[in-house]
Structures are given as C-alpha cells and as structure tokens.
Amino acid sequence: MSRILILGSEGQIGTELSIFLSKIYSKSDIITADLNKKTDTDFKFIKLNALSYFDIENVVKKYEVDDVYHLVAVLSAKGEADPLNTWKVNMTSLFNVLELARKKLIKKVFWPSSISVFGDTSPKNNTAQFSIKEPLTVYGISKLSGESWCEYYNNTYGTDVRSIRFPGIISSKTLPGGGTTDYAVSIFYSLIKKEVFKCFLNKGTKLPMIYIEDVLRSIRMLMKADKNTLRIKSSYNLSAFSFTPNELYLNLQKRFKNFKIFYESDYRQKIADSWPNKINDNYSRKDWGWKPKYSFDEMVEEMIKKVSNKLNNE
Ligand SMILES: NC(=O)c1ccc[n+]([C@@H]2O[C@H](COP(=O)([O-])OP(=O)(O)OC[C@H]3O[C@@H](n4cnc5c(N)ncnc54)[C@H](O)[C@@H]3O)[C@@H](O)[C@H]2O)c1
C-alpha cells in the first residue's frame, strides 16, 4: 500500500478526499497538509506553505510519501482580486510537486485542472478535449499552463502526473473556496435556513457541475488506471450534468414551496459566460472507464439531506 500526502487538505475537495481515501488506505498512511488546520479530523496534519519546496520535501522524506494529491490553489473568482499572487500560488506549488516527482522522491501525482481553461472562443456545447482554449481569468491561465507543464513532465521525464478538468463541484462538508460556481452550494444553505437566496449569476447561465462523490470516485479511478492506457498527458475533460440557476431553483421550489430567489449578477457573470455549458468527456470514458453515478436530481436530494443534517447539528 502507498503512503499519500494531501496538499491543500482543508479545502472543499481535500476534506472529503482524506475521508474517502481512508476507506482504501490505512489512516496512518494518509498525511494531510495545509496552511492551517480548519477541520476536526484526526488525520496526521502538517502545517505548511506549499510555496516552500523544502517544506514539502521534508514531509515527503520524513513520512516516506509515495503519492501526492496536490489540491492547493487560489480559485477562479477569488483569484481575480490578486492575479500575481494567484499565478504564484498555483504555479509555484505545482512546480514544487512536479520537481519532487522528477527527482523520484514521489511516485505519482494527482493535480486537478478545471473547465476554466476554456474561454469565449471555445465551443459552448459538448466542448471537446482539444477545443480552443483561451482562458479569461488568471486562474484559467494558470490551469492551462499547469496542464502543459504536466504534459511536459510526463513526456520529458516520464513523470506520472495525472489530472482531471473538473466542472463546478457541489459538496456539503466544506464551503467552496471562491469559485464561480459557488452559488450552487450556498443556495442549499439558504434553503435550509429559510432565507431568500441572492444569486450572483443570471438565471439562465448553464454550467457543467458534478457531485463530490463522483469527484472522489473519478480521482480514485484515474489514479488506479494503468498508465499505458492514459492517452491524455495534460488533463482529462470530465462531465456529469449541467444546469442553470433557474433549473436548480425550480427543482428546490418543487420540494420547498416558499423558497425564494432573486438575481443580482456581479463580476463572476463574465467568467461564467466564458465557460462551456456542457463538456464532452469521451477520452475519460474510453481510457479509464469514467461514468458519473449521480444525476442532477440525486445530487439535489443528497445535498438537502446533508446540509440539513449539518445545520441541525451546529
Ligand atoms: N471546487 C471546485 O469547484 C473546483 C473545480 C475545478 C477544479 N478545482 C481544483 O481542485 C483543487 C482543490 O479545490 P478546492 O475547491 O478544494 O479548493 P479550496 O480553496 O477549497 O481549498 C484549497 C486549499 O488549499 C489551501 N492553500 C492555499 N494556499 C496554500 C499554500 N500556499 N500552502 C498550503 N495550502 C494552501 C487552502 O488553505 C485551502 O484549504 C484546486 O486545484 C482547484 O483549482 C476545484
């Protein structure tokens, strides 16, 4: 069994990935690391800044880490407030991990990219793996550059780095960290708290999304796949379902008649408008057998249940 390090473990994906992987690995083989501990899990936790190569290398050596799940990033909406810092965090932390792999101090890397690599000039519907990519945000630019570097390390050094271009992720454990699809999580909190929901995107903005359980399963599937079957060395398109704020609202209002929404779009609208409506994930399906389990309706049911439980136990 491998020993793994999750960098950025206290974020939206990390908090759920550590628990998910603890069903596969022994808990003592999972090391979590972040700038600060934010959750109450009892995994081994190291406080570190992923901008320091030596801090990560020390952890890798001390705990004899095999695989790194590198989740550190400044996300799309938050990233626009300080573009140079976003570039620095997203790129330096990735290079630090790629270099550890190049030096054979670790065996395998997982690094998530995002649909933000696409832009206004990409086809909106059924956006293909190799469609035009002219990202609008510094986050998207960093993800697209990161993808190219992953491909370069794969091709040049034989580094085993695997990546998925995630759509907007919907989950309940930890609030999202400043992305353009965050409304699709916060709407459930307003629903359960019986508040009127203010949506920062227009009602007709269709975006690709995915439920966290499918995110975790996709990461596991890709990391387990035979390297020789993986034709994409940069990052794999991945798809589950797409919806608009209005479609989500109507779905919730069917169950909670008095739920109200109003729309007040802000700077995030422009980012959302530049992203695809629906992604074509044929390469993931063919190369490593990807198929989502959760439909839009099933995600809604799960989120209502989980957010209700969470708020009732607070
Ligand atoms: N959440 C989504 O909808 C989504 C979609 C596509 C791709 N992704 C990608 O998945 C990855 C994880 O996303 P997330 O939603 O969990 O993000 P998040 O913002 O919730 O978590 C990121 C974590 O990284 C930590 N971090 C930031 N800078 C750090 C540093 N210098 N050193 C150590 N830790 C640092 C933060 O404290 C945070 O806990 C990111 O690469 C993101 O781009 C996320």
The ligand as an SDF file (V2000), in Angstrom:
LIG
                    3D

 44 48  0  0  0  0  0  0  0  0999 V2000
  -14.0960   23.3700   -6.1180 N   0  0  0  0  0  0  0  0  0  0  0  0
  -14.3010   23.3590   -7.4230 C   0  0  0  0  0  0  0  0  0  0  0  0
  -15.4280   23.5840   -7.9070 O   0  0  0  0  0  0  0  0  0  0  0  0
  -13.1510   23.0240   -8.3420 C   0  0  0  0  0  0  0  0  0  0  0  0
  -13.4060   22.8540   -9.7180 C   0  0  0  0  0  0  0  0  0  0  0  0
  -12.3510   22.5770  -10.5690 C   0  0  0  0  0  0  0  0  0  0  0  0
  -11.0660   22.4010  -10.0590 C   0  0  0  0  0  0  0  0  0  0  0  0
  -10.8550   22.5630   -8.7240 N   0  0  0  0  0  0  0  0  0  0  0  0
   -9.4680   22.4160   -8.2460 C   0  0  0  0  0  0  0  0  0  0  0  0
   -9.3840   21.4530   -7.2030 O   0  0  0  0  0  0  0  0  0  0  0  0
   -8.3470   21.8440   -6.2720 C   0  0  0  0  0  0  0  0  0  0  0  0
   -8.9450   21.9270   -4.8760 C   0  0  0  0  0  0  0  0  0  0  0  0
  -10.0280   22.8240   -4.9120 O   0  0  0  0  0  0  0  0  0  0  0  0
  -10.8950   23.1450   -3.6320 P   0  0  0  0  0  0  0  0  0  0  0  0
  -12.2370   23.5240   -4.1190 O   0  0  0  0  0  0  0  0  0  0  0  0
  -10.7280   22.1010   -2.6050 O   0  0  0  0  0  0  0  0  0  0  0  0
  -10.1580   24.4990   -3.1780 O   0  0  0  0  0  0  0  0  0  0  0  0
  -10.2310   25.2140   -1.7570 P   0  0  0  0  0  0  0  0  0  0  0  0
   -9.9510   26.6490   -1.9640 O   0  0  0  0  0  0  0  0  0  0  0  0
  -11.4850   24.8330   -1.0350 O   0  0  0  0  0  0  0  0  0  0  0  0
   -9.0010   24.5210   -0.9960 O   0  0  0  0  0  0  0  0  0  0  0  0
   -7.6690   24.8310   -1.2920 C   0  0  0  0  0  0  0  0  0  0  0  0
   -6.8670   24.6310   -0.0230 C   0  0  0  0  0  0  0  0  0  0  0  0
   -5.5110   24.9920   -0.3020 O   0  0  0  0  0  0  0  0  0  0  0  0
   -5.0000   25.6710    0.8190 C   0  0  0  0  0  0  0  0  0  0  0  0
   -3.8760   26.5280    0.4150 N   0  0  0  0  0  0  0  0  0  0  0  0
   -3.9180   27.6800   -0.3030 C   0  0  0  0  0  0  0  0  0  0  0  0
   -2.6790   28.1730   -0.4560 N   0  0  0  0  0  0  0  0  0  0  0  0
   -1.8440   27.3210    0.1890 C   0  0  0  0  0  0  0  0  0  0  0  0
   -0.4390   27.2780    0.3740 C   0  0  0  0  0  0  0  0  0  0  0  0
    0.3560   28.2350   -0.1240 N   0  0  0  0  0  0  0  0  0  0  0  0
    0.0830   26.2420    1.0760 N   0  0  0  0  0  0  0  0  0  0  0  0
   -0.7010   25.2690    1.6020 C   0  0  0  0  0  0  0  0  0  0  0  0
   -2.0440   25.2600    1.4500 N   0  0  0  0  0  0  0  0  0  0  0  0
   -2.6030   26.2700    0.7520 C   0  0  0  0  0  0  0  0  0  0  0  0
   -6.1580   26.4800    1.3620 C   0  0  0  0  0  0  0  0  0  0  0  0
   -5.9440   26.8260    2.7310 O   0  0  0  0  0  0  0  0  0  0  0  0
   -7.3290   25.5240    1.1420 C   0  0  0  0  0  0  0  0  0  0  0  0
   -7.5920   24.7480    2.2940 O   0  0  0  0  0  0  0  0  0  0  0  0
   -7.7890   23.1680   -6.7860 C   0  0  0  0  0  0  0  0  0  0  0  0
   -6.6620   22.9180   -7.5960 O   0  0  0  0  0  0  0  0  0  0  0  0
   -8.9120   23.7000   -7.6490 C   0  0  0  0  0  0  0  0  0  0  0  0
   -8.4220   24.5410   -8.6500 O   0  0  0  0  0  0  0  0  0  0  0  0
  -11.8570   22.8530   -7.8490 C   0  0  0  0  0  0  0  0  0  0  0  0
  1  2  1  0
  2  3  2  0
  2  4  1  0
  4  5  1  0
  4 44  2  0
  5  6  2  0
  6  7  1  0
  7  8  2  0
  8  9  1  0
  8 44  1  0
  9 10  1  0
  9 42  1  0
 10 11  1  0
 11 12  1  0
 11 40  1  0
 12 13  1  0
 13 14  1  0
 14 15  2  0
 14 16  1  0
 14 17  1  0
 17 18  1  0
 18 19  2  0
 18 20  1  0
 18 21  1  0
 21 22  1  0
 22 23  1  0
 23 24  1  0
 23 38  1  0
 24 25  1  0
 25 26  1  0
 25 36  1  0
 26 27  1  0
 26 35  1  0
 27 28  2  0
 28 29  1  0
 29 30  1  0
 29 35  2  0
 30 31  1  0
 30 32  2  0
 32 33  1  0
 33 34  2  0
 34 35  1  0
 36 37  1  0
 36 38  1  0
 38 39  1  0
 40 41  1  0
 40 42  1  0
 42 43  1  0
M  CHG  2   8   1  16  -1
M  END
$$$$
